[in-house]
Amino acid sequence: MLYIGIDVHKDMCTACLQDEKGQVLREWKFKNKTSGFSELLALVEGKETEAAMESTGNLWIRLYTYLEKAGIKPVLANPSKTKVIAESSIKTDKVDAKTLAHLLRAGLISPCYVPTDPIRQLRQFLRHRIIIVQNKTRAKNRAHAIFHKYELPEFKGTDLFGKAGLNWIKEQLPKLDEADQFILRSLIYEIRTHNLLLAETEKEIARHVEIAKEVYLLMTLIGVSFFTAMLFLAEIGDINRFSSQSKLTSWIGLTPRVHQSGNTCYHGKITKKGSSRLRWALIQAAHSAVRFDPHWKAIFNRISARRGKQKAYVAVARKLAETMYCMLRNNEPYRYGRETTYNEKLKKLERLIRTTQTNEGGVLLECFSF
């Protein structure tokens, strides 16, 4: 058995090849391209080999996929748990590669979960949607900040950036100074562009519903939309890799920090380790669940009376994740679900799938085609 530790960078990778006894057979650098990967493959000469690399952005994906197809077992190390590298007094690419090889040989690598390629594709679409929503919200907040500078009449509608809201904004434009008029027009254009991008991205996500069929099960949970369910399934991957509810919530980062020494035990804020996107989605779902479901409303009221509203929403988000875990493991719908709410979600999803099949829209993306 041969062991390879690889320190991955954008252009070059540093590697260390060791045998079963820990003897260094070779240390070298190769390009982070297919030609460099071929050099690595030629060195092992078809022998049984394992290779370890750290999860550094998207730089590891090409090398990981190549080694996997070539028959070399790749191991993706979690950088936050490879403290022997992070806390090393002498830290170079050569030392990092050698340390990874030693840890791999000793079985001390804490591996990251690597989902299948279809799930990785779905993750990209869902994460892109989150970025679009965040940018759209940022533009709306900037527009609201402009309105706060002036004594404008109150808008009576529900959506300031809908049809009625835009008519109201058009009436108020003459009351703004020249700079704010220009900025506000550009922000409205930006919001409209984000709406178009969001519609196109949601169509692409709907195309992948077949690889995440459990989404229909999770949608029975009040507060969990189609996109929240898809994000949950894409981020966690295989639910069976978590042996309990607490393991899942700990991985998401929704469990409180614990510091215990002797008879003293301190519980702090949540760890926030894991998928920040999934935490954000679950907290958003918690707000909807508390608003529309008496079951979650009762839990929220009980916790908020003691700990405050913000901590109560986080607690509900954690309990939502635990409920979703049980639903997936037991393959059963939400017991307090409402058929009318579920049917509304299904109609929206079916309408979205129908637009992808008939190829409706797509005008915006056609503008960017080459």
C-alpha positions as CSV (number, residue, x, y, z in Angstrom):
1,M,0.0,0.0,0.0
2,L,1.3,3.5,-0.9
3,Y,0.1,6.7,0.6
4,I,0.2,10.2,-1.0
5,G,-0.3,13.5,0.8
6,I,-1.2,16.3,-1.6
7,D,-1.2,20.0,-0.7
8,V,-3.5,21.5,-3.4
9,H,-3.2,25.0,-4.8
10,K,-4.6,26.8,-7.8
11,D,-1.7,26.2,-10.2
12,M,0.7,23.7,-8.5
13,C,0.3,20.8,-6.1
14,T,2.9,19.5,-3.7
15,A,2.9,15.8,-3.1
16,C,4.7,13.3,-0.8
17,L,4.7,9.6,-1.5
18,Q,5.3,7.1,1.4
19,D,5.2,3.4,1.8
20,E,3.6,1.4,4.6
21,K,6.5,2.0,7.0
22,G,6.4,5.7,6.6
23,Q,9.5,6.0,4.4
24,V,9.4,8.9,2.0
25,L,9.8,7.5,-1.5
26,R,9.4,10.8,-3.3
27,E,8.5,14.5,-2.9
28,W,7.6,16.5,-5.9
29,K,5.4,19.2,-7.4
30,F,3.0,18.8,-10.3
31,K,0.6,21.1,-12.1
32,N,-3.1,21.1,-11.0
33,K,-4.0,19.9,-14.5
34,T,-4.6,16.6,-16.2
35,S,-1.0,16.4,-17.4
36,G,0.2,16.7,-13.8
37,F,-2.3,14.1,-12.6
38,S,-0.9,11.7,-15.2
39,E,2.6,12.1,-13.8
40,L,1.2,11.1,-10.3
41,L,-0.6,8.1,-11.8
42,A,2.6,6.9,-13.5
43,L,4.6,6.9,-10.3
44,V,2.3,4.5,-8.4
45,E,2.4,2.0,-11.3
46,G,-1.0,0.5,-10.7
47,K,-0.2,-0.3,-7.0
48,E,-2.9,-0.1,-4.3
49,T,-2.8,3.6,-3.3
50,E,-4.6,6.1,-1.1
51,A,-4.3,9.9,-1.5
52,A,-5.2,12.6,1.0
53,M,-5.9,16.2,0.2
54,E,-7.5,19.1,2.1
55,S,-10.8,20.6,1.2
56,T,-9.7,24.0,-0.2
57,G,-12.5,25.8,-2.0
58,N,-13.1,24.2,-5.4
59,L,-9.5,23.4,-6.1
60,W,-9.7,19.8,-5.0
61,I,-12.6,18.7,-7.1
62,R,-10.8,18.1,-10.4
63,L,-7.9,16.1,-8.8
64,Y,-10.3,14.1,-6.6
65,T,-12.5,13.1,-9.6
66,Y,-9.4,12.1,-11.6
67,L,-8.0,9.9,-8.9
68,E,-11.3,8.3,-8.2
69,K,-11.7,7.3,-11.9
70,A,-8.1,6.1,-12.0
71,G,-8.7,3.6,-9.2
72,I,-6.8,5.5,-6.5
73,K,-8.8,5.9,-3.3
74,P,-9.0,9.7,-2.6
75,V,-9.6,11.0,0.9
76,L,-10.8,14.6,1.5
77,A,-9.4,15.9,4.8
78,N,-11.4,18.4,6.9
79,P,-8.9,21.4,7.4
80,S,-10.6,22.5,10.6
81,K,-9.8,19.1,12.2
82,T,-6.3,18.8,10.8
83,K,-4.8,20.9,13.6
84,V,-1.4,19.3,13.4
85,I,-1.0,21.3,10.1
86,A,-2.7,24.5,11.2
87,E,-0.8,24.8,14.4
88,S,2.6,23.7,13.0
89,S,5.5,26.1,13.8
90,I,7.0,25.4,10.4
91,K,4.4,25.4,7.7
92,T,5.3,24.9,4.1
93,D,3.6,23.1,1.2
94,K,6.2,20.3,1.5
95,V,5.7,19.9,5.2
96,D,1.9,19.9,4.8
97,A,2.0,17.2,2.1
98,K,4.3,15.1,4.3
99,T,2.0,15.5,7.3
100,L,-1.1,14.5,5.3
101,A,0.7,11.4,4.1
102,H,1.7,10.4,7.7
103,L,-1.8,11.0,9.0
104,L,-3.3,9.0,6.1
105,R,-1.0,6.1,6.8
106,A,-1.9,6.2,10.5
107,G,-5.6,6.4,9.8
108,L,-5.9,9.7,11.6
109,I,-7.5,11.7,8.8
110,S,-10.9,13.2,9.6
111,P,-12.6,12.8,6.2
112,C,-15.2,15.2,4.6
113,Y,-18.3,13.7,3.1
114,V,-18.2,13.9,-0.7
115,P,-21.6,13.5,-2.3
116,T,-22.2,12.1,-5.8
117,D,-21.8,14.3,-8.9
118,P,-25.6,14.8,-9.4
119,I,-25.9,16.0,-5.8
120,R,-22.9,18.3,-6.2
121,Q,-24.6,19.8,-9.3
122,L,-27.8,20.4,-7.4
123,R,-25.8,22.0,-4.6
124,Q,-24.4,24.5,-7.0
125,F,-27.8,25.5,-8.3
126,L,-29.3,25.9,-4.8
127,R,-26.3,27.9,-3.5
128,H,-26.5,30.1,-6.6
129,R,-30.2,30.8,-5.7
130,I,-29.3,31.8,-2.2
131,I,-26.8,34.3,-3.5
132,I,-29.4,35.8,-5.9
133,V,-31.9,36.1,-3.0
134,Q,-29.3,37.7,-0.8
135,N,-28.3,40.2,-3.5
136,K,-31.9,41.0,-4.2
137,T,-32.6,41.6,-0.5
138,R,-29.5,43.9,-0.3
139,A,-30.8,46.0,-3.2
140,K,-34.2,46.3,-1.6
141,N,-32.7,47.4,1.7
142,R,-30.7,50.1,-0.1
143,A,-33.9,51.3,-1.7
144,H,-35.7,51.5,1.6
145,A,-32.7,53.5,3.0
146,I,-33.3,56.1,0.3
147,F,-37.0,56.4,1.2
148,H,-36.1,56.9,4.9
149,K,-34.3,60.1,3.9
150,Y,-37.5,61.8,2.9
151,E,-40.9,62.4,4.4
152,L,-42.9,60.4,1.9
153,P,-46.5,59.2,2.3
154,E,-46.9,55.7,3.6
155,F,-47.3,53.0,1.0
156,K,-50.6,51.1,1.6
157,G,-49.8,47.9,-0.3
158,T,-48.1,44.7,0.6
159,D,-45.2,44.6,-1.9
160,L,-43.3,47.8,-2.4
161,F,-41.5,46.3,-5.4
162,G,-44.6,44.8,-7.1
163,K,-46.7,46.4,-9.7
164,A,-48.6,48.8,-7.4
165,G,-45.4,49.5,-5.4
166,L,-43.5,50.5,-8.5
167,N,-46.3,52.9,-9.5
168,W,-46.1,54.4,-6.0
169,I,-42.3,54.8,-6.4
170,K,-42.7,56.4,-9.8
171,E,-45.0,59.0,-8.2
172,Q,-42.5,59.8,-5.5
173,L,-39.4,60.1,-7.8
174,P,-39.8,63.9,-8.3
175,K,-39.6,64.4,-4.5
176,L,-36.1,62.9,-4.5
177,D,-32.9,64.7,-5.4
178,E,-31.0,63.9,-8.6
179,A,-28.5,61.5,-7.2
180,D,-31.1,59.5,-5.3
181,Q,-33.3,59.3,-8.3
182,F,-30.5,57.8,-10.4
183,I,-29.5,55.3,-7.6
184,L,-33.1,54.3,-7.1
185,R,-33.7,53.6,-10.8
186,S,-30.6,51.5,-10.9
187,L,-31.7,49.6,-7.8
188,I,-35.1,48.9,-9.4
189,Y,-33.4,47.6,-12.5
190,E,-31.2,45.4,-10.3
191,I,-34.1,44.0,-8.5
192,R,-35.9,43.2,-11.7
193,T,-32.8,41.5,-13.1
194,H,-32.5,39.4,-9.9
195,N,-36.2,38.4,-10.3
196,L,-35.5,37.1,-13.8
197,L,-32.3,35.3,-12.7
198,L,-34.2,33.8,-9.8
199,A,-37.0,32.4,-12.0
200,E,-34.4,30.8,-14.4
201,T,-32.5,29.3,-11.5
202,E,-35.6,27.9,-9.9
203,K,-36.4,26.2,-13.2
204,E,-33.0,24.5,-13.3
205,I,-33.5,23.3,-9.7
206,A,-36.9,21.9,-10.6
207,R,-35.2,19.8,-13.3
208,H,-33.3,17.9,-10.6
209,V,-36.3,17.0,-8.5
210,E,-36.0,13.3,-9.6
211,I,-32.7,12.9,-7.8
212,A,-34.3,14.1,-4.6
213,K,-37.7,12.4,-4.5
214,E,-37.8,12.7,-0.6
215,V,-38.5,16.4,-1.2
216,Y,-42.3,15.5,-1.4
217,L,-42.1,13.9,2.0
218,L,-40.3,16.9,3.6
219,M,-42.8,19.3,2.0
220,T,-45.5,17.9,4.3
221,L,-43.8,19.8,7.1
222,I,-45.3,23.2,7.6
223,G,-42.8,26.0,7.0
224,V,-40.6,23.9,4.7
225,S,-40.9,24.9,1.1
226,F,-39.7,23.0,-2.0
227,F,-36.4,24.9,-2.1
228,T,-35.8,24.4,1.7
229,A,-36.4,20.7,1.3
230,M,-34.1,20.5,-1.8
231,L,-31.4,22.4,0.0
232,F,-31.7,20.1,3.1
233,L,-31.4,17.0,1.0
234,A,-28.5,18.4,-1.1
235,E,-26.5,19.6,1.9
236,I,-26.8,16.5,4.1
237,G,-26.5,13.9,1.3
238,D,-27.3,10.5,2.7
239,I,-29.3,10.8,5.8
240,N,-28.1,7.3,7.0
241,R,-24.6,8.7,7.6
242,F,-26.0,10.3,10.8
243,S,-26.7,7.8,13.5
244,S,-28.9,10.1,15.5
245,Q,-30.8,13.4,15.5
246,S,-28.1,15.0,17.7
247,K,-25.4,14.1,15.2
248,L,-27.3,15.8,12.4
249,T,-28.0,19.0,14.4
250,S,-24.3,19.1,15.6
251,W,-23.1,18.8,12.0
252,I,-25.4,21.7,10.9
253,G,-24.1,23.7,13.8
254,L,-27.3,24.3,15.7
255,T,-26.2,22.7,19.0
256,P,-24.9,24.9,21.8
257,R,-21.3,24.9,22.8
258,V,-20.5,23.0,26.0
259,H,-17.5,23.6,28.3
260,Q,-17.3,21.2,31.2
261,S,-14.7,21.0,33.9
262,G,-15.3,19.1,37.2
263,N,-18.6,20.2,38.6
264,T,-18.9,23.2,36.3
265,C,-20.8,23.0,33.0
266,Y,-21.3,26.0,30.8
267,H,-23.6,26.0,27.7
268,G,-22.8,28.8,25.3
269,K,-24.0,29.9,21.9
270,I,-24.5,27.5,19.0
271,T,-21.3,26.2,17.4
272,K,-22.1,27.4,13.9
273,K,-20.0,24.6,12.5
274,G,-21.2,23.0,9.3
275,S,-23.4,24.3,6.5
276,S,-24.2,28.0,7.1
277,R,-26.6,27.9,4.1
278,L,-28.6,25.1,5.7
279,R,-28.7,26.9,9.1
280,W,-30.0,30.1,7.4
281,A,-32.7,28.1,5.5
282,L,-33.8,26.3,8.6
283,I,-34.1,29.5,10.6
284,Q,-36.2,31.0,7.8
285,A,-38.4,27.9,7.9
286,A,-38.7,28.3,11.6
287,H,-40.2,31.8,11.2
288,S,-42.8,30.4,8.8
289,A,-43.5,27.3,11.0
290,V,-44.1,29.5,14.0
291,R,-46.4,31.7,12.1
292,F,-48.6,29.0,10.5
293,D,-48.4,25.9,12.7
294,P,-49.9,25.9,16.2
295,H,-47.6,23.1,17.2
296,W,-44.4,25.1,16.5
297,K,-46.1,28.3,17.8
298,A,-46.6,26.6,21.2
299,I,-42.9,25.5,21.4
300,F,-41.8,29.0,20.3
301,N,-43.9,30.7,23.0
302,R,-42.6,28.4,25.7
303,I,-38.9,28.9,24.9
304,S,-39.2,32.7,24.1
305,A,-40.7,33.3,27.5
306,R,-37.5,32.1,29.1
307,R,-34.7,32.8,26.6
308,G,-36.0,35.5,24.2
309,K,-37.3,35.4,20.6
310,Q,-34.0,35.0,18.8
311,K,-32.9,31.9,20.7
312,A,-36.4,30.5,20.4
313,Y,-36.3,30.7,16.6
314,V,-32.9,28.9,16.7
315,A,-34.4,26.2,19.0
316,V,-37.3,25.7,16.6
317,A,-34.9,25.5,13.7
318,R,-33.0,22.7,15.5
319,K,-36.3,20.9,16.3
320,L,-37.3,21.2,12.6
321,A,-34.0,19.5,11.6
322,E,-34.7,16.7,14.1
323,T,-38.2,16.3,12.8
324,M,-36.9,16.1,9.2
325,Y,-34.4,13.5,10.2
326,C,-37.1,11.3,11.7
327,M,-39.3,11.8,8.7
328,L,-36.6,10.6,6.3
329,R,-35.4,7.7,8.5
330,N,-38.9,6.4,9.1
331,N,-40.2,7.4,5.6
332,E,-43.4,9.0,7.1
333,P,-45.0,12.4,6.6
334,Y,-45.3,15.2,9.2
335,R,-48.1,14.1,11.6
336,Y,-49.4,17.6,12.2
337,G,-49.4,18.5,8.5
338,R,-52.4,20.1,6.7
339,E,-53.5,18.8,3.4
340,T,-54.5,22.2,2.0
341,T,-51.1,23.6,2.7
342,Y,-49.4,20.6,1.1
343,N,-51.6,20.8,-2.0
344,E,-50.7,24.5,-2.4
345,K,-47.0,23.6,-2.4
346,L,-47.5,20.8,-4.9
347,K,-49.4,23.1,-7.3
348,K,-46.5,25.6,-7.2
349,L,-44.0,22.8,-7.8
350,E,-46.0,21.3,-10.6
351,R,-46.4,24.7,-12.2
352,L,-42.6,25.2,-12.0
353,I,-41.9,21.7,-13.5
354,R,-44.4,22.4,-16.3
355,T,-42.6,25.6,-17.3
356,T,-39.3,23.7,-17.5
357,Q,-40.9,21.0,-19.7
358,T,-42.5,23.6,-22.0
359,N,-39.4,25.7,-22.0
360,E,-41.3,28.9,-21.0
361,G,-39.2,31.9,-20.3
362,G,-35.4,31.6,-20.7
363,V,-35.3,35.1,-22.3
364,L,-32.7,36.5,-19.9
365,L,-30.2,33.6,-20.3
366,E,-30.6,33.7,-24.0
367,C,-29.1,37.3,-23.9
368,F,-26.0,35.9,-22.4
369,S,-25.5,33.0,-24.9
370,F,-22.4,33.0,-27.1
